[in-house]
């Protein structure tokens, strides 16, 4: 576990580094045996959806300067200039044909660039329903284990500001790891009930 946290820190991914450190600390507590309260599930889902939609709205070309001033943060710098890519895409003749279409279009049109913001990509390619489905499905997968749920929420926050959703291998490893934690937790709960 410690080497994994060290590796993440060395990659300098801000939000993923915070996630690794937080999960490392939470690992010392017994939250793996707790299910997610329905109210926490609903509220966190709504907050994540609202954050995804608000971020998209704030970085739209016609709003970015205004919201940068309101927030006191240069959203272009915050996104490491990914917002420029949204501007390029929205001011082009792009027409979506489903998930991955903006990446394909941008690679061909803008020389190897992609949006690199997962929920923004979902919104551009699939509309608001894509974001709602993505967030609610991934949270539903994790709702039986509070530790896994916190991890999933942090990954969704990363998906709002950065990319990783299309990294199939990474998500396979993440989902298998989460499933193993949940299986281990279920086995431990069964053993406790037999004692």
KOLSE-111725 format. One line per field, with one value per atom (N, C-alpha, C): residue number from 1; x, y negated, z negated; chain. Coordinates in steps of 0.05 Angstrom, whole numbers, padded with zeros to 5 digits, m for minus. Each point is the difference from the previous one (the first is absolute). Last residue first. Layout:
BEGIN
nr	NUM, ...
xx	X, ...
yy	Y, ...
zz	Z, ...
kette	A, ...
//
This chain:
BEGIN
nr	195, 195, 195, 194, 194, 194, 193, 193, 193, 192, 192, 192, 191, 191, 191, 190, 190, 190, 189, 189, 189, 188, 188, 188, 187, 187, 187, 186, 186, 186, 185, 185, 185, 184, 184, 184, 183, 183, 183, 182, 182, 182, 181, 181, 181, 180, 180, 180, 179, 179, 179, 178, 178, 178, 177, 177, 177, 176, 176, 176, 175, 175, 175, 174, 174, 174, 173, 173, 173, 172, 172, 172, 171, 171, 171, 170, 170, 170, 169, 169, 169, 168, 168, 168, 167, 167, 167, 166, 166, 166, 165, 165, 165, 164, 164, 164, 163, 163, 163, 162, 162, 162, 161, 161, 161, 160, 160, 160, 159, 159, 159, 158, 158, 158, 157, 157, 157, 156, 156, 156, 155, 155, 155, 154, 154, 154, 153, 153, 153, 152, 152, 152, 151, 151, 151, 150, 150, 150, 149, 149, 149, 148, 148, 148, 147, 147, 147, 146, 146, 146, 145, 145, 145, 144, 144, 144, 143, 143, 143, 142, 142, 142, 141, 141, 141, 140, 140, 140, 139, 139, 139, 138, 138, 138, 137, 137, 137, 136, 136, 136, 135, 135, 135, 134, 134, 134, 133, 133, 133, 132, 132, 132, 131, 131, 131, 130, 130, 130, 129, 129, 129, 128, 128, 128, 127, 127, 127, 126, 126, 126, 125, 125, 125, 124, 124, 124, 123, 123, 123, 122, 122, 122, 121, 121, 121, 120, 120, 120, 119, 119, 119, 118, 118, 118, 117, 117, 117, 116, 116, 116, 115, 115, 115, 114, 114, 114, 113, 113, 113, 112, 112, 112, 111, 111, 111, 110, 110, 110, 109, 109, 109, 108, 108, 108, 107, 107, 107, 106, 106, 106, 105, 105, 105, 104, 104, 104, 103, 103, 103, 102, 102, 102, 101, 101, 101, 100, 100, 100, 99, 99, 99, 98, 98, 98, 97, 97, 97, 96, 96, 96, 95, 95, 95, 94, 94, 94, 93, 93, 93, 92, 92, 92, 91, 91, 91, 90, 90, 90, 89, 89, 89, 88, 88, 88, 87, 87, 87, 86, 86, 86, 85, 85, 85, 84, 84, 84, 83, 83, 83, 82, 82, 82, 81, 81, 81, 80, 80, 80, 79, 79, 79, 78, 78, 78, 77, 77, 77, 76, 76, 76, 75, 75, 75, 74, 74, 74, 73, 73, 73, 72, 72, 72, 71, 71, 71, 70, 70, 70, 69, 69, 69, 68, 68, 68, 67, 67, 67, 66, 66, 66, 65, 65, 65, 64, 64, 64, 63, 63, 63, 62, 62, 62, 61, 61, 61, 60, 60, 60, 59, 59, 59, 58, 58, 58, 57, 57, 57, 56, 56, 56, 55, 55, 55, 54, 54, 54, 53, 53, 53, 52, 52, 52, 51, 51, 51, 50, 50, 50, 49, 49, 49, 48, 48, 48, 47, 47, 47, 46, 46, 46, 45, 45, 45, 44, 44, 44, 43, 43, 43, 42, 42, 42, 41, 41, 41, 40, 40, 40, 39, 39, 39, 38, 38, 38, 37, 37, 37, 36, 36, 36, 35, 35, 35, 34, 34, 34, 33, 33, 33, 32, 32, 32, 31, 31, 31, 30, 30, 30, 29, 29, 29, 28, 28, 28, 27, 27, 27, 26, 26, 26, 25, 25, 25, 24, 24, 24, 23, 23, 23, 22, 22, 22, 21, 21, 21, 20, 20, 20, 19, 19, 19, 18, 18, 18, 17, 17, 17, 16, 16, 16, 15, 15, 15, 14, 14, 14, 13, 13, 13, 12, 12, 12, 11, 11, 11, 10, 10, 10, 9, 9, 9, 8, 8, 8, 7, 7, 7, 6, 6, 6, 5, 5, 5, 4, 4, 4, 3, 3, 3, 2, 2, 2, 1, 1, 1
xx	m00408, 00013, m00020, m00019, 00000, 00012, m00003, m00028, m00001, 00083, m00009, m00028, 00035, 00014, m00008, m00034, m00012, 00013, 00035, m00026, m00013, 00081, 00005, m00027, m00003, 00009, 00004, m00022, m00023, 00008, 00069, m00018, m00024, 00059, 00013, m00017, m00030, m00003, 00013, 00009, m00028, m00004, 00084, m00004, m00029, 00023, 00013, m00003, m00033, m00016, 00012, 00048, m00023, m00018, 00075, 00008, m00023, m00017, 00007, 00008, m00015, m00025, 00004, 00077, m00015, m00025, 00050, 00015, m00015, m00035, m00003, 00014, 00009, m00027, m00004, 00080, m00001, m00026, 00009, 00016, m00001, m00043, m00013, 00015, m00009, 00023, m00010, m00056, 00006, 00024, m00027, m00022, 00005, 00055, 00008, m00022, 00023, m00008, 00010, m00031, 00022, m00011, m00055, 00021, 00022, m00077, m00011, 00022, 00021, m00012, m00012, 00034, 00022, m00011, m00062, 00010, 00024, m00032, m00019, 00008, 00049, 00006, m00019, m00015, 00025, 00008, m00074, m00006, 00024, 00013, m00014, m00008, 00041, 00019, m00014, m00053, 00016, 00020, m00051, m00016, 00015, 00039, m00001, m00016, 00000, 00028, 00001, m00082, 00006, 00028, m00068, 00024, 00009, m00075, m00001, 00025, m00017, m00015, m00001, 00042, 00017, m00016, m00039, 00019, 00013, m00054, m00016, 00018, 00038, m00005, m00016, 00018, 00024, m00004, m00073, 00008, 00025, m00033, m00018, 00008, 00050, 00003, m00017, m00008, 00027, 00002, m00080, 00002, 00028, m00016, m00018, 00004, 00044, 00012, m00016, m00035, 00025, 00013, m00076, m00008, 00026, 00006, m00003, m00007, 00047, m00019, 00000, 00057, m00024, m00021, 00089, m00007, m00027, 00035, 00002, m00010, 00005, m00020, 00000, 00066, m00026, m00022, 00087, m00002, m00027, 00019, m00003, m00004, 00022, m00028, m00006, 00091, m00019, m00029, 00092, m00018, m00024, 00070, 00013, m00015, m00007, m00010, 00014, 00057, m00026, m00009, 00080, m00011, m00027, 00058, 00007, m00010, m00014, 00027, 00007, m00086, 00018, 00027, m00070, m00002, 00021, m00008, 00002, 00002, m00013, 00026, 00004, m00083, 00021, 00028, m00077, m00001, 00023, m00010, 00006, 00001, m00029, 00028, 00009, m00091, 00016, 00030, m00061, 00000, 00016, m00020, 00026, 00001, m00095, 00023, 00026, m00080, 00001, 00027, m00023, m00012, 00002, 00007, 00004, m00013, 00043, m00026, 00005, 00059, m00002, m00030, 00051, m00024, m00004, 00047, 00006, m00027, 00016, 00000, 00008, m00004, m00026, m00001, 00082, m00020, m00027, 00073, 00005, m00023, m00003, m00005, 00004, 00024, m00029, m00008, 00090, m00008, m00031, 00040, 00005, m00010, 00002, m00024, 00003, 00071, m00019, m00025, 00082, m00008, m00018, 00023, 00025, m00007, m00060, m00004, 00024, 00003, m00010, m00003, 00020, 00023, m00008, m00070, 00018, 00024, m00060, m00010, 00017, 00023, 00001, m00007, m00035, 00018, m00001, m00059, 00027, 00021, m00100, 00013, 00028, m00051, m00017, 00014, 00043, 00000, m00017, 00001, 00027, 00002, m00080, 00003, 00028, m00017, m00017, 00004, 00043, 00013, m00016, m00035, 00025, 00013, m00083, m00002, 00027, m00017, m00014, m00002, 00041, 00015, m00014, m00013, m00008, 00013, 00008, 00022, m00009, m00062, 00020, 00022, m00068, m00011, 00021, 00023, m00003, m00010, 00005, 00027, m00002, m00080, 00010, 00028, m00039, m00014, 00010, 00037, 00006, m00013, m00021, 00027, 00008, m00083, m00001, 00028, m00006, m00013, m00001, 00032, 00019, m00012, m00056, 00022, 00020, m00071, m00010, 00023, 00020, m00006, m00009, 00012, 00026, m00004, m00078, 00012, 00027, m00045, m00015, 00013, 00039, 00001, m00014, m00004, 00027, 00002, m00079, 00001, 00027, m00013, m00015, 00001, 00081, m00027, m00014, 00080, m00005, m00030, 00059, m00013, m00006, 00081, m00024, m00011, 00084, m00023, m00026, 00085, m00005, m00024, 00041, m00023, m00006, 00066, m00016, m00025, 00103, m00026, m00016, 00086, 00004, m00026, 00004, 00006, 00004, m00009, m00026, 00004, 00075, m00008, m00026, 00030, 00020, m00008, m00050, m00007, 00020, 00017, m00025, m00007, 00074, 00006, m00025, m00011, 00017, 00006, m00048, m00015, 00016, 00044, m00017, m00017, 00051, 00017, m00016, m00044, 00005, 00019, m00018, m00024, 00004, 00074, m00010, m00022, 00082, m00028, m00014, 00096, m00008, m00029, 00061, m00011, m00011, 00036, 00022, m00011, m00060, 00012, 00021, m00037, m00020, 00012, 00051, m00001, m00018, 00002, 00024, 00001, m00070, m00003, 00024, 00005, m00020, m00004, 00056, 00013, m00019, m00034, 00017, 00014, m00053, m00016, 00017
yy	00325, 00003, m00004, m00010, 00028, 00003, m00085, 00008, 00029, m00039, m00013, 00010, 00029, 00012, m00011, m00040, 00027, 00014, m00084, m00003, 00027, m00001, m00007, m00004, 00014, 00025, m00006, m00073, 00018, 00025, m00060, m00011, 00018, 00021, 00004, m00009, m00020, 00029, 00007, m00089, 00006, 00029, m00027, m00012, 00006, 00026, 00016, m00010, m00051, 00024, 00018, m00077, m00007, 00025, 00012, m00007, m00006, 00011, 00026, m00004, m00077, 00014, 00027, m00050, m00014, 00015, 00032, 00004, m00013, m00016, 00029, 00006, m00087, 00005, 00029, m00023, m00012, 00005, 00027, 00016, m00010, m00051, 00025, 00017, m00103, 00017, 00027, m00077, 00017, 00017, m00062, 00018, 00019, m00074, 00026, 00021, m00118, 00023, 00026, m00102, 00012, 00024, m00054, m00019, 00011, 00052, m00026, m00019, 00087, 00001, m00027, 00012, 00000, m00001, 00012, m00028, m00002, 00085, m00015, m00030, 00059, 00005, m00016, m00003, m00015, 00005, 00048, m00029, m00016, 00092, m00005, m00030, 00029, 00003, m00008, 00006, m00024, 00000, 00077, m00022, m00027, 00080, 00001, m00024, 00010, m00005, m00002, 00025, m00028, m00007, 00077, m00002, m00029, 00030, 00020, m00001, m00055, m00008, 00020, m00005, m00002, m00004, 00006, 00023, 00000, m00073, 00023, 00025, m00081, m00001, 00024, m00007, 00005, m00002, m00020, 00028, 00006, m00090, 00017, 00030, m00064, m00004, 00018, 00003, 00007, m00002, m00029, 00029, 00009, m00093, 00011, 00031, m00045, m00007, 00013, 00008, 00015, m00005, m00050, 00028, 00017, m00090, 00002, 00028, m00004, m00018, 00006, 00039, 00014, m00016, m00032, 00022, 00012, m00074, m00008, 00023, 00017, m00020, m00008, 00059, 00013, m00020, m00034, 00017, 00013, m00046, m00019, 00015, 00050, m00008, m00021, 00031, 00021, m00009, m00047, m00005, 00018, m00009, 00008, m00010, m00010, m00018, 00005, 00021, 00008, m00018, 00003, m00009, 00013, 00008, 00017, m00009, m00052, 00011, 00015, m00042, m00017, 00013, 00044, m00028, m00017, 00096, m00004, m00030, 00026, 00011, m00006, m00023, m00019, 00011, 00054, m00025, m00018, 00079, 00006, m00025, m00011, 00007, 00007, m00016, m00025, 00006, 00073, m00014, m00026, 00065, 00002, m00016, 00029, m00002, 00005, m00034, 00017, m00003, m00049, 00025, 00020, m00117, 00025, 00024, m00091, 00012, 00027, m00099, 00027, 00008, m00081, 00013, 00028, m00083, 00015, 00011, m00047, m00019, 00014, 00049, m00013, m00020, 00044, 00019, m00013, m00051, 00008, 00018, m00024, m00023, 00008, 00062, m00002, m00023, 00007, 00022, 00001, m00060, m00009, 00021, 00020, m00016, m00011, 00045, 00018, m00014, m00034, m00009, 00020, 00010, 00003, m00003, m00017, 00024, 00007, m00076, 00022, 00025, m00080, 00011, 00024, m00044, 00010, 00013, m00046, 00027, 00012, m00073, 00002, 00028, m00050, 00021, m00001, m00048, m00009, 00020, m00002, 00020, m00009, m00056, 00006, 00018, m00017, m00024, 00005, 00067, m00002, m00024, 00013, 00018, 00000, m00054, m00009, 00018, 00026, m00025, m00009, 00075, 00006, m00025, 00012, m00004, 00001, 00015, m00025, m00006, 00083, m00024, m00027, 00085, m00006, m00026, 00039, m00001, m00003, 00003, m00021, m00001, 00067, m00026, m00022, 00088, m00003, m00028, 00021, m00002, m00004, 00018, m00027, m00005, 00087, m00019, m00029, 00067, 00006, m00020, m00004, m00009, 00004, 00034, m00030, m00011, 00093, m00008, m00030, 00034, 00006, m00008, m00009, m00019, 00005, 00061, m00026, m00021, 00085, 00002, m00027, 00006, 00000, 00003, 00005, m00026, m00001, 00083, m00019, m00027, 00067, 00008, m00020, m00010, m00007, 00006, 00027, m00030, m00009, 00092, m00008, m00031, 00053, m00009, m00010, 00072, m00029, m00005, 00080, m00007, m00030, 00056, m00017, m00004, 00043, 00017, m00015, m00040, 00020, 00018, m00069, m00009, 00020, m00011, 00023, m00008, m00046, 00000, 00024, m00022, 00006, 00001, m00024, 00029, 00007, m00091, 00013, 00031, m00051, m00008, 00015, 00011, 00012, m00006, m00041, 00029, 00014, m00091, 00002, 00030, m00020, m00006, 00003, 00012, 00021, m00005, m00067, 00025, 00022, m00080, m00004, 00024, 00003, 00000, m00004, m00009, 00028, 00003, m00086, 00011, 00030, m00047, m00013, 00015, 00038, m00005, m00010, 00028, m00028, m00005, 00082, m00007, m00029, 00041, m00005, m00008, 00027, m00026, m00007, 00085, m00020, m00028, 00073, m00001, m00022, 00019, m00013, m00003, 00049, m00028, m00015, 00092, m00011, m00030, 00048, m00004, m00011, 00024, m00024, m00006, 00079, m00024, m00025
zz	m00287, m00026, m00023, 00095, m00009, m00027, 00043, m00006, m00009, 00029, m00025, m00008, 00083, m00023, m00026, 00077, m00003, m00023, 00025, m00013, m00005, 00048, m00028, m00015, 00093, m00014, m00029, 00053, m00002, m00015, 00021, m00021, m00004, 00069, m00025, m00023, 00086, m00005, m00027, 00030, m00007, m00006, 00030, m00026, m00009, 00086, m00020, m00028, 00072, m00003, m00021, 00025, m00015, m00006, 00056, m00027, m00018, 00091, m00012, m00029, 00050, m00006, m00012, 00028, m00022, m00007, 00073, m00025, m00023, 00085, m00007, m00026, 00035, m00012, m00007, 00045, m00027, m00014, 00091, m00019, m00028, 00068, m00005, m00020, 00021, m00006, m00009, 00019, 00023, m00004, m00067, 00004, 00024, m00032, m00010, 00007, m00011, 00016, m00012, m00043, 00015, 00015, m00058, 00006, 00018, m00027, 00006, 00010, m00031, 00026, 00008, m00087, 00019, 00028, m00067, m00001, 00020, m00011, 00016, m00001, m00053, 00028, 00018, m00092, 00006, 00030, m00034, 00001, 00008, m00015, 00025, 00003, m00081, 00023, 00026, m00075, m00002, 00023, m00008, 00008, 00000, m00034, 00029, 00011, m00092, 00008, 00031, m00041, m00003, 00009, 00035, m00016, m00001, 00052, m00021, m00019, 00083, m00024, m00023, 00095, m00024, m00026, 00091, m00002, m00028, 00023, m00007, m00003, 00031, m00028, m00010, 00092, m00015, m00030, 00057, 00003, m00016, 00003, m00016, 00003, 00051, m00029, m00016, 00095, m00009, m00030, 00039, 00001, m00010, 00008, m00021, m00001, 00070, m00026, m00023, 00087, m00002, m00027, 00023, m00007, m00003, 00033, m00029, m00010, 00096, m00014, m00030, 00072, m00007, m00015, 00034, 00018, m00005, m00052, 00028, 00018, m00092, 00005, 00030, m00032, 00000, 00007, m00010, 00024, 00002, m00077, 00021, 00026, m00074, m00001, 00021, m00006, 00006, 00000, 00028, m00023, 00005, 00065, m00025, m00025, 00105, m00021, m00027, 00087, m00008, m00023, 00087, m00025, m00005, 00081, m00023, m00027, 00086, m00002, m00026, 00036, m00016, m00006, 00053, 00007, m00013, m00015, 00029, 00006, m00089, 00008, 00030, m00037, m00008, 00008, 00016, 00016, m00006, m00052, 00028, 00017, m00088, 00001, 00028, m00015, m00001, 00000, 00000, 00025, m00001, m00072, 00014, 00025, m00034, m00017, 00016, 00060, m00024, m00015, 00078, 00008, m00023, 00021, m00016, 00013, 00044, m00005, m00014, 00027, m00013, m00003, 00039, 00012, m00011, m00056, 00024, 00011, m00085, 00022, 00026, m00082, 00003, 00022, m00019, 00009, 00004, m00034, 00028, 00010, m00090, 00017, 00029, m00065, 00002, 00019, m00019, 00017, 00003, m00060, 00027, 00020, m00092, 00008, 00028, m00045, 00013, 00009, m00049, 00027, 00015, m00094, 00017, 00029, m00074, 00017, 00017, m00057, m00017, 00016, 00046, m00014, m00017, 00041, 00021, m00013, m00054, 00007, 00022, m00077, 00029, 00008, m00089, 00010, 00030, m00061, m00006, 00008, 00011, m00017, m00009, 00059, m00023, m00020, 00083, m00017, m00025, 00064, m00010, m00019, 00047, m00023, m00011, 00077, m00022, m00025, 00080, m00011, m00025, 00049, m00015, m00012, 00058, m00029, m00014, 00096, m00005, m00030, 00033, 00009, m00007, m00064, 00028, 00008, m00088, 00019, 00029, m00075, m00007, 00021, 00006, 00005, m00004, m00022, 00029, 00007, m00091, 00012, 00030, m00046, m00006, 00012, 00006, 00017, m00004, m00056, 00028, 00019, m00092, 00005, 00029, m00028, 00001, 00005, m00013, 00025, 00003, m00081, 00022, 00027, m00075, m00002, 00023, m00010, 00009, 00000, m00035, 00028, 00012, m00093, 00014, 00030, m00054, m00001, 00015, m00006, 00016, 00000, m00054, 00028, 00018, m00094, 00010, 00030, m00042, 00002, 00010, m00017, 00023, 00004, m00048, m00007, 00025, 00002, 00004, m00007, m00047, 00025, 00001, m00055, m00001, 00028, m00028, m00008, m00001, 00020, 00021, m00007, m00056, 00016, 00022, m00083, 00007, 00017, m00006, m00013, 00010, 00035, m00028, m00016, 00093, m00003, m00029, 00031, m00006, m00004, 00027, m00027, m00008, 00088, m00018, m00029, 00067, m00002, m00019, 00019, m00015, m00004, 00056, m00028, m00018, 00093, m00011, m00030, 00048, m00004, m00013, 00025, m00023, m00006, 00077, m00023, m00026, 00081, m00005, m00024, 00031, m00012, m00007, 00042, m00024, m00013, 00056, 00006, m00025, 00013, m00003, 00010, m00011, 00026, 00000, m00079, 00019, 00028, m00070, m00006, 00020, 00007, 00008, m00006, m00029, 00029, 00010, m00093, 00009, 00030, m00037, m00007, 00010, 00009, 00018, m00005, m00058, 00025, 00021, m00086, m00001, 00026, m00008, 00000, 00000
kette	A, A, A, A, A, A, A, A, A, A, A, A, A, A, A, A, A, A, A, A, A, A, A, A, A, A, A, A, A, A, A, A, A, A, A, A, A, A, A, A, A, A, A, A, A, A, A, A, A, A, A, A, A, A, A, A, A, A, A, A, A, A, A, A, A, A, A, A, A, A, A, A, A, A, A, A, A, A, A, A, A, A, A, A, A, A, A, A, A, A, A, A, A, A, A, A, A, A, A, A, A, A, A, A, A, A, A, A, A, A, A, A, A, A, A, A, A, A, A, A, A, A, A, A, A, A, A, A, A, A, A, A, A, A, A, A, A, A, A, A, A, A, A, A, A, A, A, A, A, A, A, A, A, A, A, A, A, A, A, A, A, A, A, A, A, A, A, A, A, A, A, A, A, A, A, A, A, A, A, A, A, A, A, A, A, A, A, A, A, A, A, A, A, A, A, A, A, A, A, A, A, A, A, A, A, A, A, A, A, A, A, A, A, A, A, A, A, A, A, A, A, A, A, A, A, A, A, A, A, A, A, A, A, A, A, A, A, A, A, A, A, A, A, A, A, A, A, A, A, A, A, A, A, A, A, A, A, A, A, A, A, A, A, A, A, A, A, A, A, A, A, A, A, A, A, A, A, A, A, A, A, A, A, A, A, A, A, A, A, A, A, A, A, A, A, A, A, A, A, A, A, A, A, A, A, A, A, A, A, A, A, A, A, A, A, A, A, A, A, A, A, A, A, A, A, A, A, A, A, A, A, A, A, A, A, A, A, A, A, A, A, A, A, A, A, A, A, A, A, A, A, A, A, A, A, A, A, A, A, A, A, A, A, A, A, A, A, A, A, A, A, A, A, A, A, A, A, A, A, A, A, A, A, A, A, A, A, A, A, A, A, A, A, A, A, A, A, A, A, A, A, A, A, A, A, A, A, A, A, A, A, A, A, A, A, A, A, A, A, A, A, A, A, A, A, A, A, A, A, A, A, A, A, A, A, A, A, A, A, A, A, A, A, A, A, A, A, A, A, A, A, A, A, A, A, A, A, A, A, A, A, A, A, A, A, A, A, A, A, A, A, A, A, A, A, A, A, A, A, A, A, A, A, A, A, A, A, A, A, A, A, A, A, A, A, A, A, A, A, A, A, A, A, A, A, A, A, A, A, A, A, A, A, A, A, A, A, A, A, A, A, A, A, A, A, A, A, A, A, A, A, A, A, A, A, A, A, A, A, A, A, A, A, A, A, A, A, A, A, A, A, A, A, A, A, A, A, A, A, A, A, A, A, A, A, A, A, A, A, A, A, A, A, A, A, A, A, A, A, A, A, A, A, A, A
//
